[in-house]
């Protein structure tokens, strides 16, 4: 079961987010999927996933997730990913900077029947914003 869940975990960034092929997302998400890390104002469930990542990919057209590590136990998978992208479009009220950024994310997914049921995340948003020139860097 753990290997199946790890494969399902990897599929979301590799087959959905990196490609922008949201039509295949339903294969990897349970109908009652809950995202505990969704930004305010993003719809619940899979529609929210579609909406958020459509906006993110529009702002960062070269967006790319790389799964660096993953650990599975029971019905959960924890993964560390590296995300890279160049901000060529506006995003959540922030004007495009044209700058590239690389940041880290930690994701936890709970799976049932090979599909993501719940999701939690910690994202280095400050590091990303500093690289994009949208937040001050201490000492500068």
Rosetta constraint file for C-alpha pairs under 8 A:
AtomPair CA 1 CA 5 HARMONIC 6.19 0.50
AtomPair CA 1 CA 74 HARMONIC 7.73 0.50
AtomPair CA 1 CA 75 HARMONIC 7.83 0.50
AtomPair CA 2 CA 6 HARMONIC 6.10 0.50
AtomPair CA 2 CA 72 HARMONIC 5.46 0.50
AtomPair CA 2 CA 73 HARMONIC 6.26 0.50
AtomPair CA 2 CA 74 HARMONIC 6.64 0.50
AtomPair CA 2 CA 75 HARMONIC 7.19 0.50
AtomPair CA 2 CA 76 HARMONIC 7.96 0.50
AtomPair CA 2 CA 77 HARMONIC 7.78 0.50
AtomPair CA 3 CA 7 HARMONIC 6.19 0.50
AtomPair CA 3 CA 72 HARMONIC 7.60 0.50
AtomPair CA 4 CA 8 HARMONIC 6.27 0.50
AtomPair CA 4 CA 114 HARMONIC 6.50 0.50
AtomPair CA 5 CA 9 HARMONIC 6.06 0.50
AtomPair CA 5 CA 72 HARMONIC 7.41 0.50
AtomPair CA 5 CA 75 HARMONIC 7.47 0.50
AtomPair CA 5 CA 76 HARMONIC 7.56 0.50
AtomPair CA 5 CA 77 HARMONIC 6.76 0.50
AtomPair CA 5 CA 111 HARMONIC 6.50 0.50
AtomPair CA 5 CA 114 HARMONIC 5.87 0.50
AtomPair CA 5 CA 115 HARMONIC 7.72 0.50
AtomPair CA 6 CA 10 HARMONIC 6.24 0.50
AtomPair CA 6 CA 70 HARMONIC 7.09 0.50
AtomPair CA 6 CA 71 HARMONIC 7.68 0.50
AtomPair CA 6 CA 72 HARMONIC 6.58 0.50
AtomPair CA 6 CA 77 HARMONIC 6.31 0.50
AtomPair CA 7 CA 11 HARMONIC 6.15 0.50
AtomPair CA 8 CA 12 HARMONIC 6.84 0.50
AtomPair CA 8 CA 28 HARMONIC 6.35 0.50
AtomPair CA 8 CA 114 HARMONIC 6.51 0.50
AtomPair CA 8 CA 115 HARMONIC 6.87 0.50
AtomPair CA 8 CA 116 HARMONIC 7.72 0.50
AtomPair CA 9 CA 13 HARMONIC 7.78 0.50
AtomPair CA 9 CA 77 HARMONIC 7.05 0.50
AtomPair CA 9 CA 109 HARMONIC 7.37 0.50
AtomPair CA 9 CA 116 HARMONIC 7.81 0.50
AtomPair CA 10 CA 14 HARMONIC 6.09 0.50
AtomPair CA 10 CA 67 HARMONIC 6.84 0.50
AtomPair CA 11 CA 15 HARMONIC 5.10 0.50
AtomPair CA 11 CA 16 HARMONIC 6.96 0.50
AtomPair CA 11 CA 28 HARMONIC 7.56 0.50
AtomPair CA 12 CA 16 HARMONIC 5.15 0.50
AtomPair CA 12 CA 17 HARMONIC 6.33 0.50
AtomPair CA 12 CA 25 HARMONIC 7.23 0.50
AtomPair CA 12 CA 28 HARMONIC 6.92 0.50
AtomPair CA 13 CA 17 HARMONIC 4.71 0.50
AtomPair CA 13 CA 18 HARMONIC 5.81 0.50
AtomPair CA 13 CA 65 HARMONIC 5.86 0.50
AtomPair CA 13 CA 66 HARMONIC 7.55 0.50
AtomPair CA 13 CA 67 HARMONIC 7.83 0.50
AtomPair CA 14 CA 18 HARMONIC 5.45 0.50
AtomPair CA 14 CA 19 HARMONIC 7.16 0.50
AtomPair CA 14 CA 65 HARMONIC 7.08 0.50
AtomPair CA 14 CA 66 HARMONIC 7.70 0.50
AtomPair CA 15 CA 19 HARMONIC 5.97 0.50
AtomPair CA 15 CA 20 HARMONIC 7.99 0.50
AtomPair CA 15 CA 21 HARMONIC 7.14 0.50
AtomPair CA 15 CA 24 HARMONIC 7.89 0.50
AtomPair CA 16 CA 20 HARMONIC 5.52 0.50
AtomPair CA 16 CA 21 HARMONIC 5.09 0.50
AtomPair CA 16 CA 22 HARMONIC 5.67 0.50
AtomPair CA 16 CA 24 HARMONIC 6.74 0.50
AtomPair CA 16 CA 25 HARMONIC 6.10 0.50
AtomPair CA 17 CA 21 HARMONIC 7.12 0.50
AtomPair CA 17 CA 22 HARMONIC 7.53 0.50
AtomPair CA 17 CA 53 HARMONIC 7.02 0.50
AtomPair CA 17 CA 64 HARMONIC 7.66 0.50
AtomPair CA 17 CA 65 HARMONIC 7.52 0.50
AtomPair CA 18 CA 63 HARMONIC 6.57 0.50
AtomPair CA 18 CA 64 HARMONIC 5.28 0.50
AtomPair CA 18 CA 65 HARMONIC 6.35 0.50
AtomPair CA 20 CA 54 HARMONIC 7.64 0.50
AtomPair CA 20 CA 57 HARMONIC 7.45 0.50
AtomPair CA 21 CA 25 HARMONIC 7.48 0.50
AtomPair CA 22 CA 50 HARMONIC 6.61 0.50
AtomPair CA 24 CA 28 HARMONIC 7.77 0.50
AtomPair CA 25 CA 29 HARMONIC 6.58 0.50
AtomPair CA 26 CA 30 HARMONIC 7.46 0.50
AtomPair CA 26 CA 46 HARMONIC 7.75 0.50
AtomPair CA 27 CA 115 HARMONIC 7.33 0.50
AtomPair CA 28 CA 114 HARMONIC 7.25 0.50
AtomPair CA 28 CA 115 HARMONIC 4.86 0.50
AtomPair CA 28 CA 116 HARMONIC 6.07 0.50
AtomPair CA 29 CA 33 HARMONIC 6.21 0.50
AtomPair CA 29 CA 46 HARMONIC 7.19 0.50
AtomPair CA 29 CA 115 HARMONIC 4.88 0.50
AtomPair CA 29 CA 116 HARMONIC 4.64 0.50
AtomPair CA 29 CA 117 HARMONIC 6.52 0.50
AtomPair CA 30 CA 112 HARMONIC 7.82 0.50
AtomPair CA 30 CA 115 HARMONIC 5.28 0.50
AtomPair CA 30 CA 116 HARMONIC 5.62 0.50
AtomPair CA 30 CA 117 HARMONIC 5.33 0.50
AtomPair CA 31 CA 45 HARMONIC 7.82 0.50
AtomPair CA 31 CA 46 HARMONIC 7.72 0.50
AtomPair CA 32 CA 45 HARMONIC 6.74 0.50
AtomPair CA 32 CA 117 HARMONIC 6.70 0.50
AtomPair CA 33 CA 45 HARMONIC 5.15 0.50
AtomPair CA 33 CA 46 HARMONIC 6.72 0.50
AtomPair CA 33 CA 116 HARMONIC 6.56 0.50
AtomPair CA 33 CA 117 HARMONIC 4.50 0.50
AtomPair CA 33 CA 118 HARMONIC 5.70 0.50
AtomPair CA 34 CA 44 HARMONIC 6.89 0.50
AtomPair CA 34 CA 45 HARMONIC 5.44 0.50
AtomPair CA 34 CA 117 HARMONIC 6.26 0.50
AtomPair CA 34 CA 118 HARMONIC 4.82 0.50
AtomPair CA 34 CA 119 HARMONIC 6.47 0.50
AtomPair CA 35 CA 44 HARMONIC 7.16 0.50
AtomPair CA 35 CA 45 HARMONIC 6.52 0.50
AtomPair CA 35 CA 118 HARMONIC 5.82 0.50
AtomPair CA 35 CA 119 HARMONIC 4.84 0.50
AtomPair CA 35 CA 120 HARMONIC 6.50 0.50
AtomPair CA 36 CA 118 HARMONIC 7.27 0.50
AtomPair CA 36 CA 119 HARMONIC 5.83 0.50
AtomPair CA 36 CA 120 HARMONIC 5.20 0.50
AtomPair CA 36 CA 121 HARMONIC 7.73 0.50
AtomPair CA 37 CA 119 HARMONIC 6.92 0.50
AtomPair CA 37 CA 120 HARMONIC 5.23 0.50
AtomPair CA 37 CA 121 HARMONIC 5.61 0.50
AtomPair CA 37 CA 122 HARMONIC 7.87 0.50
AtomPair CA 38 CA 42 HARMONIC 6.41 0.50
AtomPair CA 38 CA 44 HARMONIC 7.95 0.50
AtomPair CA 38 CA 48 HARMONIC 7.67 0.50
AtomPair CA 42 CA 48 HARMONIC 5.29 0.50
AtomPair CA 42 CA 51 HARMONIC 7.17 0.50
AtomPair CA 42 CA 52 HARMONIC 6.75 0.50
AtomPair CA 43 CA 47 HARMONIC 6.21 0.50
AtomPair CA 43 CA 48 HARMONIC 4.25 0.50
AtomPair CA 43 CA 49 HARMONIC 7.98 0.50
AtomPair CA 43 CA 51 HARMONIC 7.66 0.50
AtomPair CA 44 CA 48 HARMONIC 5.09 0.50
AtomPair CA 44 CA 49 HARMONIC 7.91 0.50
AtomPair CA 45 CA 49 HARMONIC 6.60 0.50
AtomPair CA 46 CA 50 HARMONIC 6.21 0.50
AtomPair CA 47 CA 51 HARMONIC 6.10 0.50
AtomPair CA 48 CA 52 HARMONIC 5.95 0.50
AtomPair CA 49 CA 53 HARMONIC 6.06 0.50
AtomPair CA 50 CA 54 HARMONIC 5.84 0.50
AtomPair CA 51 CA 55 HARMONIC 6.30 0.50
AtomPair CA 52 CA 56 HARMONIC 6.16 0.50
AtomPair CA 53 CA 57 HARMONIC 5.85 0.50
AtomPair CA 54 CA 58 HARMONIC 6.12 0.50
AtomPair CA 55 CA 59 HARMONIC 6.29 0.50
AtomPair CA 55 CA 91 HARMONIC 6.82 0.50
AtomPair CA 56 CA 60 HARMONIC 5.93 0.50
AtomPair CA 56 CA 63 HARMONIC 7.99 0.50
AtomPair CA 56 CA 91 HARMONIC 6.81 0.50
AtomPair CA 57 CA 61 HARMONIC 4.99 0.50
AtomPair CA 57 CA 62 HARMONIC 7.43 0.50
AtomPair CA 57 CA 63 HARMONIC 6.16 0.50
AtomPair CA 58 CA 88 HARMONIC 7.99 0.50
AtomPair CA 58 CA 89 HARMONIC 6.27 0.50
AtomPair CA 59 CA 86 HARMONIC 7.96 0.50
AtomPair CA 59 CA 87 HARMONIC 5.50 0.50
AtomPair CA 59 CA 88 HARMONIC 5.52 0.50
AtomPair CA 59 CA 89 HARMONIC 3.88 0.50
AtomPair CA 59 CA 90 HARMONIC 5.49 0.50
AtomPair CA 59 CA 91 HARMONIC 5.65 0.50
AtomPair CA 59 CA 96 HARMONIC 7.27 0.50
AtomPair CA 60 CA 85 HARMONIC 5.37 0.50
AtomPair CA 60 CA 86 HARMONIC 5.24 0.50
AtomPair CA 60 CA 87 HARMONIC 4.78 0.50
AtomPair CA 60 CA 88 HARMONIC 5.87 0.50
AtomPair CA 60 CA 89 HARMONIC 6.64 0.50
AtomPair CA 61 CA 85 HARMONIC 7.26 0.50
AtomPair CA 61 CA 86 HARMONIC 7.16 0.50
AtomPair CA 61 CA 87 HARMONIC 7.70 0.50
AtomPair CA 61 CA 88 HARMONIC 7.12 0.50
AtomPair CA 62 CA 84 HARMONIC 7.76 0.50
AtomPair CA 62 CA 85 HARMONIC 5.36 0.50
AtomPair CA 62 CA 86 HARMONIC 6.36 0.50
AtomPair CA 63 CA 83 HARMONIC 7.13 0.50
AtomPair CA 63 CA 84 HARMONIC 5.71 0.50
AtomPair CA 63 CA 85 HARMONIC 4.38 0.50
AtomPair CA 63 CA 86 HARMONIC 7.17 0.50
AtomPair CA 64 CA 83 HARMONIC 5.67 0.50
AtomPair CA 64 CA 84 HARMONIC 5.34 0.50
AtomPair CA 64 CA 85 HARMONIC 6.44 0.50
AtomPair CA 65 CA 81 HARMONIC 6.49 0.50
AtomPair CA 65 CA 82 HARMONIC 5.81 0.50
AtomPair CA 65 CA 83 HARMONIC 4.57 0.50
AtomPair CA 65 CA 84 HARMONIC 6.67 0.50
AtomPair CA 66 CA 81 HARMONIC 5.44 0.50
AtomPair CA 66 CA 82 HARMONIC 5.22 0.50
AtomPair CA 66 CA 83 HARMONIC 6.40 0.50
AtomPair CA 67 CA 79 HARMONIC 6.97 0.50
AtomPair CA 67 CA 80 HARMONIC 6.22 0.50
AtomPair CA 67 CA 81 HARMONIC 4.47 0.50
AtomPair CA 67 CA 82 HARMONIC 6.62 0.50
AtomPair CA 68 CA 79 HARMONIC 7.38 0.50
AtomPair CA 68 CA 80 HARMONIC 5.57 0.50
AtomPair CA 68 CA 81 HARMONIC 5.26 0.50
AtomPair CA 68 CA 82 HARMONIC 6.86 0.50
AtomPair CA 69 CA 79 HARMONIC 5.42 0.50
AtomPair CA 69 CA 80 HARMONIC 5.13 0.50
AtomPair CA 69 CA 81 HARMONIC 7.05 0.50
AtomPair CA 70 CA 77 HARMONIC 6.69 0.50
AtomPair CA 70 CA 78 HARMONIC 5.47 0.50
AtomPair CA 70 CA 79 HARMONIC 4.13 0.50
AtomPair CA 70 CA 80 HARMONIC 6.42 0.50
AtomPair CA 71 CA 77 HARMONIC 5.62 0.50
AtomPair CA 71 CA 78 HARMONIC 5.21 0.50
AtomPair CA 71 CA 79 HARMONIC 6.40 0.50
AtomPair CA 72 CA 76 HARMONIC 5.73 0.50
AtomPair CA 72 CA 77 HARMONIC 4.29 0.50
AtomPair CA 72 CA 78 HARMONIC 6.34 0.50
AtomPair CA 73 CA 77 HARMONIC 6.55 0.50
AtomPair CA 75 CA 110 HARMONIC 5.51 0.50
AtomPair CA 75 CA 111 HARMONIC 5.29 0.50
AtomPair CA 75 CA 112 HARMONIC 6.87 0.50
AtomPair CA 76 CA 108 HARMONIC 6.79 0.50
AtomPair CA 76 CA 109 HARMONIC 5.48 0.50
AtomPair CA 76 CA 110 HARMONIC 4.43 0.50
AtomPair CA 76 CA 111 HARMONIC 6.16 0.50
AtomPair CA 77 CA 107 HARMONIC 7.98 0.50
AtomPair CA 77 CA 108 HARMONIC 5.63 0.50
AtomPair CA 77 CA 109 HARMONIC 5.27 0.50
AtomPair CA 77 CA 110 HARMONIC 6.61 0.50
AtomPair CA 77 CA 111 HARMONIC 7.94 0.50
AtomPair CA 78 CA 106 HARMONIC 7.12 0.50
AtomPair CA 78 CA 107 HARMONIC 5.60 0.50
AtomPair CA 78 CA 108 HARMONIC 4.43 0.50
AtomPair CA 78 CA 109 HARMONIC 6.55 0.50
AtomPair CA 79 CA 106 HARMONIC 5.68 0.50
AtomPair CA 79 CA 107 HARMONIC 5.24 0.50
AtomPair CA 79 CA 108 HARMONIC 6.52 0.50
AtomPair CA 80 CA 104 HARMONIC 7.16 0.50
AtomPair CA 80 CA 105 HARMONIC 5.84 0.50
AtomPair CA 80 CA 106 HARMONIC 4.61 0.50
AtomPair CA 80 CA 107 HARMONIC 6.53 0.50
AtomPair CA 81 CA 104 HARMONIC 5.80 0.50
AtomPair CA 81 CA 105 HARMONIC 5.29 0.50
AtomPair CA 81 CA 106 HARMONIC 6.37 0.50
AtomPair CA 81 CA 107 HARMONIC 7.92 0.50
AtomPair CA 82 CA 102 HARMONIC 6.90 0.50
AtomPair CA 82 CA 103 HARMONIC 5.80 0.50
AtomPair CA 82 CA 104 HARMONIC 4.69 0.50
AtomPair CA 82 CA 105 HARMONIC 6.42 0.50
AtomPair CA 83 CA 102 HARMONIC 5.54 0.50
AtomPair CA 83 CA 103 HARMONIC 5.34 0.50
AtomPair CA 83 CA 104 HARMONIC 6.18 0.50
AtomPair CA 83 CA 105 HARMONIC 7.51 0.50
AtomPair CA 84 CA 100 HARMONIC 7.31 0.50
AtomPair CA 84 CA 101 HARMONIC 5.74 0.50
AtomPair CA 84 CA 102 HARMONIC 4.41 0.50
AtomPair CA 84 CA 103 HARMONIC 6.63 0.50
AtomPair CA 85 CA 100 HARMONIC 5.53 0.50
AtomPair CA 85 CA 101 HARMONIC 5.69 0.50
AtomPair CA 85 CA 102 HARMONIC 6.74 0.50
AtomPair CA 86 CA 98 HARMONIC 6.17 0.50
AtomPair CA 86 CA 99 HARMONIC 5.46 0.50
AtomPair CA 86 CA 100 HARMONIC 3.96 0.50
AtomPair CA 86 CA 101 HARMONIC 6.32 0.50
AtomPair CA 87 CA 96 HARMONIC 5.48 0.50
AtomPair CA 87 CA 97 HARMONIC 5.83 0.50
AtomPair CA 87 CA 98 HARMONIC 5.05 0.50
AtomPair CA 87 CA 99 HARMONIC 5.72 0.50
AtomPair CA 87 CA 100 HARMONIC 6.27 0.50
AtomPair CA 87 CA 132 HARMONIC 7.50 0.50
AtomPair CA 88 CA 96 HARMONIC 5.27 0.50
AtomPair CA 88 CA 97 HARMONIC 6.60 0.50
AtomPair CA 88 CA 98 HARMONIC 5.01 0.50
AtomPair CA 88 CA 99 HARMONIC 7.69 0.50
AtomPair CA 89 CA 95 HARMONIC 7.00 0.50
AtomPair CA 89 CA 96 HARMONIC 4.70 0.50
AtomPair CA 89 CA 97 HARMONIC 7.89 0.50
AtomPair CA 89 CA 98 HARMONIC 7.98 0.50
AtomPair CA 90 CA 94 HARMONIC 5.50 0.50
AtomPair CA 90 CA 95 HARMONIC 4.54 0.50
AtomPair CA 90 CA 96 HARMONIC 4.62 0.50
AtomPair CA 91 CA 95 HARMONIC 6.70 0.50
AtomPair CA 91 CA 96 HARMONIC 7.24 0.50
AtomPair CA 94 CA 134 HARMONIC 7.95 0.50
AtomPair CA 97 CA 132 HARMONIC 6.40 0.50
AtomPair CA 97 CA 133 HARMONIC 7.34 0.50
AtomPair CA 98 CA 132 HARMONIC 7.92 0.50
AtomPair CA 99 CA 131 HARMONIC 7.47 0.50
AtomPair CA 99 CA 132 HARMONIC 5.38 0.50
AtomPair CA 99 CA 133 HARMONIC 7.81 0.50
AtomPair CA 100 CA 131 HARMONIC 7.18 0.50
AtomPair CA 100 CA 132 HARMONIC 6.51 0.50
AtomPair CA 101 CA 128 HARMONIC 5.79 0.50
AtomPair CA 101 CA 131 HARMONIC 5.47 0.50
AtomPair CA 101 CA 132 HARMONIC 6.19 0.50
AtomPair CA 102 CA 128 HARMONIC 6.56 0.50
AtomPair CA 102 CA 131 HARMONIC 7.86 0.50
AtomPair CA 103 CA 123 HARMONIC 7.80 0.50
AtomPair CA 103 CA 124 HARMONIC 6.02 0.50
AtomPair CA 103 CA 125 HARMONIC 7.60 0.50
AtomPair CA 103 CA 127 HARMONIC 6.53 0.50
AtomPair CA 103 CA 128 HARMONIC 5.67 0.50
AtomPair CA 104 CA 123 HARMONIC 6.27 0.50
AtomPair CA 104 CA 124 HARMONIC 5.72 0.50
AtomPair CA 105 CA 121 HARMONIC 6.97 0.50
AtomPair CA 105 CA 122 HARMONIC 5.74 0.50
AtomPair CA 105 CA 123 HARMONIC 4.43 0.50
AtomPair CA 105 CA 124 HARMONIC 6.30 0.50
AtomPair CA 106 CA 121 HARMONIC 5.55 0.50
AtomPair CA 106 CA 122 HARMONIC 5.23 0.50
AtomPair CA 106 CA 123 HARMONIC 6.50 0.50
AtomPair CA 107 CA 119 HARMONIC 7.12 0.50
AtomPair CA 107 CA 120 HARMONIC 5.83 0.50
AtomPair CA 107 CA 121 HARMONIC 4.43 0.50
AtomPair CA 107 CA 122 HARMONIC 6.65 0.50
AtomPair CA 108 CA 119 HARMONIC 5.72 0.50
AtomPair CA 108 CA 120 HARMONIC 5.17 0.50
AtomPair CA 108 CA 121 HARMONIC 6.24 0.50
AtomPair CA 109 CA 116 HARMONIC 6.30 0.50
AtomPair CA 109 CA 117 HARMONIC 7.30 0.50
AtomPair CA 109 CA 118 HARMONIC 5.67 0.50
AtomPair CA 109 CA 119 HARMONIC 4.61 0.50
AtomPair CA 109 CA 120 HARMONIC 6.59 0.50
AtomPair CA 110 CA 116 HARMONIC 5.90 0.50
AtomPair CA 110 CA 117 HARMONIC 5.56 0.50
AtomPair CA 110 CA 118 HARMONIC 5.08 0.50
AtomPair CA 110 CA 119 HARMONIC 6.54 0.50
AtomPair CA 111 CA 115 HARMONIC 5.27 0.50
AtomPair CA 111 CA 116 HARMONIC 4.61 0.50
AtomPair CA 111 CA 117 HARMONIC 5.34 0.50
AtomPair CA 111 CA 118 HARMONIC 7.20 0.50
AtomPair CA 112 CA 116 HARMONIC 6.69 0.50
AtomPair CA 112 CA 117 HARMONIC 6.44 0.50
AtomPair CA 124 CA 128 HARMONIC 6.43 0.50
AtomPair CA 125 CA 129 HARMONIC 6.08 0.50
AtomPair CA 126 CA 130 HARMONIC 6.06 0.50
AtomPair CA 126 CA 135 HARMONIC 7.16 0.50
AtomPair CA 127 CA 131 HARMONIC 6.26 0.50
AtomPair CA 128 CA 132 HARMONIC 6.29 0.50
AtomPair CA 129 CA 133 HARMONIC 6.20 0.50
AtomPair CA 129 CA 134 HARMONIC 4.99 0.50
AtomPair CA 129 CA 135 HARMONIC 5.30 0.50
AtomPair CA 130 CA 134 HARMONIC 5.73 0.50
AtomPair CA 130 CA 135 HARMONIC 4.65 0.50
AtomPair CA 130 CA 136 HARMONIC 5.96 0.50
AtomPair CA 130 CA 137 HARMONIC 5.99 0.50
AtomPair CA 136 CA 140 HARMONIC 7.28 0.50
